[in-house]
Amino acid sequence: MKKAKAKKTALKGVATTMKPAFGFIIALAIAFAPSVLFAVEDAPRSKPNIVFLLIDDLGYADCGFNGGKDIQTPNIDKLAASGAILESHYVQPVCSPTRAALMTGRYATRTGVYTVVRPHAKWGLPLQERTLANALQERDYTTAIVGKWHLGEFDAKYQPTSRGFEHQHGLFFGMIDHFTHIRGDSHDWYHNDKPLKEDGYATHLITREACRLIESQPKTKPLFLYVPYNAVHAPLQVPERYLKPYGDLKRGRRTLAGMLAAVDEGIGQIVAALDKAGLRENTLIVFSADNGGPPPGNNAPLRDFKGTIYEGGVRGCAFATWPGKIPTGQRIKEPMHVIDWYPTLVKLAGGSLDQKLPIDGKDVWPMLTQQSRSPHDAILSVKSQTAAALRMGDWKLVSQSVAAAATTDGSKKANAAKKAAAKKKPQPAAGSVELYNLATDIGETTNLAEKEPERVAMMQARLAELLKNAVPSEAVGNDTTE
C-alpha cells in the first residue's frame, strides 16, 4: 500500500511539473492553428482540377443527352449522365460576350462586351477586369487556354498570357478555316501568344494540346484547363471520315454532325488523359455551348437561333460532373447563368471574391450538389443597352428596341437561313414588350403581356434597375474593322 501510495504521489508530482509544459504546447497549438489549417486547406488534393469545355455554336438539342437523335455523341452523353445536366443554363447571344461573362462573372452591362470582337479591332475585354484565370492563378493553379480566345488581340496586353493564362494554344479570332487556320487574309493560330504554323484539323490540334497539358501536369499542383473548341462554328468543315455515318442527313447538317463527332471524340480523349494521369477523381468538368446554335443547328424545343434573346439564342446545353461530389443522373431545371461559374469555381479553389469590380454571378454549388433553389431572383440576357430579356422564376420578359435580327457572326448561308426562319413567324415590332411563361410555353409562342399587365410592369421595373447603369459597348468608336 505504501509503495502504491508513493507511486501515485510521484506521478502526481510529474503531472504537476509538466503543467507548464502542457500549457506551453497548447499555447503554441493555438498560436499556429491558423497556419496549420491554412496548410491543410492549401494541400493539392483540396483544390479540384477544373476542365471547362466550351463548344462554339452548338445547338441546344444537337447532343444526345439533350434530346438529339441524329448525331452520335457517346462520350459527351456519358459525361453528362455522370453528373448534372443543366436544363436552364443561360449564356449570351453570341461568342465574345459569353466568354467575357465566363471570365469575369459580370454581365455585358458592366464589361461593355455586348458583341463580337472582330479581328484586329482596337478593343477587347477591358484591362481592369480580373479574369477567372487571374483568380485561379492566385491559388497556385496551372492555367491554360487551348482553343478560341475571342476577347481581343490587337495589343499584347489583351492576349491570354497577359490575362492570367500561363499557357495558350489555338486561335484568337474565330470563324477560321479549320484546316489552314486562315480567316480572310490573317493566319490565326498561336502558341503562348506567338504565331505558330501547325498542320492539322483545328479540333484535333486543340484536343492534342489539351491532352499534352494534362499528361505533363504535376500531381502536386491543381490545373485549370479552359478548352473553348472553335467547332462547330462556320465554316462547316470536317475530315471526310467523320461524314460516313451521316449520309442520310442534308449537306449542312451532315457536316455539322461530323464536326460534332470530332469534338465528341476529342472530349473522350481528354477524359482518357485525365484517367491515365490519375486526375479524374479530383476533376470538375463543365461543358457548355457559348450560345444557341445557328442553322443547321438544332435548338428544339426552343425558339429561334444564335444572335437573339429568345431561348434558342441564350439557353445553352450544359452539364457539370465531378465523381463523388456532384450526384449522378440529375436534370436541374433551376436557372443559372454562365456568370455563375466565376464565383463558384473561385470559391471551390479557396480563392477570394473580394475585388474592386462587383460580381453579378452567384455560387451555384449548393444547386449542383444539394438540389437547392437557384440563387438568382432574376437572370438577365442582354444583346445591347436597349435590347434585353429578363427571367424571373418561370416568367420571361423580352424587351427590344428593334426587331430581332440575325447576327453577322456567321456564314452568309447561316445568316440567310436565320432570316428565312424569322419570316415564318410574326416578329416583334420596334419597342415591343413580350411576356412568356416558360413552364408551359418553352417555345415562346404565346405573348401574355396584355393579359398580365401587373407582372409586365413589375418585371419592366426590375429590368430597368439592371440596365440603368449599363456601360456603352466597348466596340463603339473602337472597332475600325467593319
N, C-alpha and C positions, 0 to 999 in steps of 0.2 A: 504493500500500500504506500509506504513511504517513497519507494522508488518511482511508482506511478505518479505520485503527487509531485515529486521533484521534476520528473519529465514534463508534466503538464505546466509547471512553473517555468521551466526552461523554454518551452515552446511559446508560452505567453510572452516571455521576455524577448524572444526573437521577433515575434509579431509586432511587439511594441517598438522595438528598434527599427523595424522595417517600414513602419507607418510613413515616416517622412519620405522614404524612397518610393513607396507606392504613390504617395501624393505627388511626388515629382514626375513619376511616369504618367500619371493621369493628366497632370497639367500639360506635359508635352503632347499627349494624345489630343487633348482639346485644342491646344495651340496649332497643331499641324493637321487637324481633322479636315479643314477646307482643302489643303493641298493634297491630302490623301484621297479625298472624294473626287477632286478635280482629276487626279491621275487615273482613277478608275473610270471616270466619265470620258477621259481622253484616250482610253485604250482603243486600239484599232478596231476591235470587233464591236465596239459600242456604237460606231458610226456606220450606217449602211453604205454600201456601194450603190450608186444611182445610175441607171441607164435610161435615158429619155429618148424614145423613138418618135420622131415627128414625120408623118407621111404627107407629102405635098399633093394637094388637090384630091385627096381620097374622098370618095362619096360615102355618105352615112351608111348605106347598105351594100357597099362593094365587098366587104368581108363576110365570110360565113357566120361569124359569131354575132353579127348584127343584122342578119336576115338575108344576106346574099346567097344566091342559088347558082349563079352561072360561073363563078370564079373560085378556083380551089385555093384556099388559104389555110392549110392544115397546121402550120407552125404558129401562125398568129392565133388561130382558133384555140389551139391547145393552151397557149399562154393565157388567153382571155378566160378560159374555163378554170384556170388555176387561181384566179383572183376575183376581182370585182369589175364587172362591166358597168361603165358609166353611161347611162342612157340619156342623161341631160347634161352633157359636158359642153359648155359654151366656149367658142373661140371667136376670132374676128372674121369679117367677111373676106379678107384677102391676106396674102402671105406675111408681109413685113409687120403689120400691126399685131398679129398673133405672136410673132417672135419677140416683139418688143414687150408685149404683155407678160409672156413667159419669163423673160429675162429680168423684169423689174417688179412684177406683182402689181403693176399700175395700169389703169385704163388709158386708152389713147387720149382721153381728155386731159390727161396730165403730161404725157410724154410728147404729144403732138404728132405721133406716128399713126396717122389715120389711113395712109395709103402706101403704095409700093415704093420702095427706094429704087429708083432707076439706076442702070449702070452709069457710074461716074457722076451721078447727081451730087451737088455740093451740100449734102446734108446726110444725116443718119441718126441713129439713136443718140439723143443728147448726151454730151460727155459728162454731165453732172450726175447721170443716172448710175446708181450702184447696181451691178448685174448679179444674177444668181451665181455666176461663175466667181465673181469677186467675193461674195459671201461665203461660198464653199471653200474657196482658196484660203480664206482666213481661218478655216477649220482644218487646214493641212490636207485638203483633198488634192489629188491629181485631177486637173480639169482639162477636158479635151472636147473639141467640136470636130466632128467628122461628117461633112455634108455641106448643106447650104446655109450661109450666114444671113445675107439679105438685110443687113442693118447699117450699111454704109461702109465704103471702102476708099473713097476719094482721097482721104488723108489717113496716114498710118495710125493716128490716134483713134480712128473709128473702127479699126480692124480687130479681129478676135483676140489676138495676143496682147492687145492693149486694153481689152475689156474683161480680163480675168481668166482667159484660157491660156494654159501652158502649151497646149498642142492644138494645131489646126491643120486640117486636111480637107480639100474639096473646093467648092465654088463660093464666090462672093455674091453673084447677082441672082441668077435664076433663068429659067427658060433657055438653057443652053442645049446645044446638040449633045445628046447623051454619049455619042461615040467620039466626036472630035473635041468636045468641051469648048466650042466656039459659040458666042452669041453675037450676031451682027459681024462686026469686024474685030471683036475682042476675044482673046483667049481667056477663059475663066476657070483656071484650075491652079490651086496654090497649096503649098506645104509650109506651115508656120509663117503664113502671110507673104511668102515669096513665090513668084511664078514657078510652076512646075509642069514639065512636059511628061505626061504619063499616059501610056497607051492603055485603052480598055474601056469597057462599058461602065458608065459612071456608077451605077448601082453596085456592080461587082467591086469596083475600086473602093467605094465607101465601106462596104462590108469587110473587105480585106484589111483595111487600115484599122477599123474598129476592133477586129479580132486580134490584130497585132498588138494594139494597145492593151487589150485585156490580158493577153499572154505575157506581156512584159511588165505588168503591174505588180509591184511588191505587195505581198500579203499584209505587210505591216502598215500600209497606207491606204486610206479609202479612195475610191475612184468615182468621179462624176464624168460620165461619158454621154455627151449630147450627140445624137445621131439623127440629124434632120435630112432624110433622104430627099433628093430632088425629084424622084419618081413619086407619083405617076403624072407629074406635071407635063404639059406640052413642051416641045413637040413629042408626039406619041411615037416612040421608037423602042425596039427591043430586039435582041438576037432571035433569029428565026426559030431556034429550037423551043422557045417558050410559047410560040404560037400554035404548035401542033395540037395540043389538047382542045383548042378553042375554034376549030374550023367551022362550027355551026353559028358562031357569033358574027354580027356585022363588022365591017372593017375596023372602024374606030374603036368599038367595044372590044373587039378581038385583040387589038394591040394593047389597049389598056389592061386587059386581062393578063396578057403576057408580062407586062411591066410589073403588075402587082404580084404575079407569081415569082418574079425575080426578087422582089422585095421580101416576099414570104420566105423564100429560100435563104436570103441573106440573114433574116432575123433568126431563122433556125440555126444558122452557123454562129451567130453571136451568142445565142443561148448555149450552144455546144461548147463554145470557147469559155464561157463562164463556168460551166460544169467542169471542164478539163482543168481549169485553173483553181478549182476549189472555192470559187467565189459566189456561186449561185445562191447558196442558202442565206447569205448576208447581202443580197442584192435586191433592191426595189426596182422593178421595171415598170415604166409608164409608157403607154402607147396612145398616140392621138393623131388625128388629122389636123392640119393647120387651118383649114376652112372647109366649107361644104364643097362637094365636087362640082365642076362644070360638066356639061355634056362631053363625052358619053358616060360620065359617072352616074351612079345610081344613088339618089338621096331618099328613096321611098322609105316611109310614107310622108316625108317632109315636103313642104312647099319650096319650090324654086331652087336656085343654084348659088354657087360662089358669087360674091360681089353684092349680095343682097342681105338685108337684115331680117328676112324671113328665116324660118328654122332651117331650111335647106342650105342657107348661106352661113349660118353661125352655130349650128349644133353639130359638133364633130364626133365621129365614132371614136371611142376611147375605152381604155381599161387600165387597171393597175394591179400588179401582182408582186407578192413577196412571201415566200414559203414560211409558214408558221406565224406570220404577222397579219396578213390580210386574209380573212376567211375565203375559202374557195366557193365557186358556184354562185356568187352574188350577182344580181342585176339591180343596181342602185338607181332609183328614179329621182332622188333628190337632186336639185340643180346645183351646179358649181360652174366656175369659170376658170379658164387657163391661168388667170392671175393668181389663183389659189395655190398653185404649185410652189410659188416663190416662198411664202411664209411656211407652208407645210414642210418643204424639203429643208429649208434653213433650220427650222426647229428640230427636225429629225436628226440633223447633223450636229445639234448642240450649238448652233450659231446664234448670233444676236440679230434681232429685228429692230434694234434701236438705231435709227438713222434719221437724217435731216428730212428726207423726202417721205411723205406719207404713203402708206401701203394700202391699196384697195383690197387685195386678196385676203382670204380668211384661211385659217388652219382647218383643213378638211380631214385630218387624220381620224378623229372620232367618227366621222361619217363613213369612212372606209373600213374601220375596224370594229365599231360598236353599234352600227346601224343608227347613229344619231341623225337628227334632222340637219338640213342644210344650215350652215352658219349665216347665210345671207337672207335678209328680208327683201332684197331686190337685186337683180342682176342686170347690168347694162350691156347692151350690144350697140356699138356706135360705128357709123360709117363716116360721119362728118360732125361738125359742131351743130348742125341743124337736122341731121337725119339719124335717128336713133330708135332703139326699141328697149322696152323695159319689161322684165318678167318679175312678177310678184306672186308667189305661190303658183297656182295653175294658170294665172291670167297673164296675158302678154299684150302690151300696148305698143303699137307701131306708129311712129310719128316721123314724117319725112316731108321736107320742103319741096322735093322734086320726086317725080315718079321713079320707081326702082329701075335701074339701068344696068346693062351688062358691064362687067369690069373690062378694062383694057389690058389686064394682066393675063393674057392667054393667046391662043392662036386665033387667027381670023375665022377659021371654021367653027371653033368653040364659041366665039362671041356671036357669030351669025346664028348658031343653034340656040343660044340663050335668048336672042332677040325673037326668034321664031316661036320659041316656047312661051315667051311673055305675051305674044299676040293672041294666044289661045285662051287666055283668061283676062277678065277685066283688071286693069291696072289702076292703082290709086291716083287720084288727082293730086296736083301740087298742093302742099299744105294739108293733106288729108290726115285723119287720125283713124286708126283701126284698133279693134279690141277683139281678142280671141281667147277662148277657154281651151287651153292645150290638153286638159284632161279628157275632153270629149271631142276635140277637133284639132288633133295634132297637125293636120294638113292645112290649117289656117284657111278654111274655105268660107266660113260664115262670120262676117263682121258684126259684132254685137255692140258696137259703140252707141248706136241710137237707143238700144234697149237698156243700156247700163250707164246713163249719164253721170251718176254719182261716182261710180267706180272709175270712169274715164277721168273725171275731174281730180279725184284723189291721186290716180297714177300720173296724170299730167303734172301735178304739183311735185310729186316725188322725182319725176324725170327732170323737171326744171331745176330742182335743187341740185341734182347730179351734174347738170350741164352748165350751171350758172357761172362757174369759174373755169370752163373749158378753155384750154390754151389753143391758139391757132395752129394750123398744120405747119409742121417743120418744113414741108415741101414748098410752101408758098414763098416765092422770092428766092428760093434756093435751088430748086430743080430746074436746071437750064438745058436738060437733055431733050425735053419734048414740050 
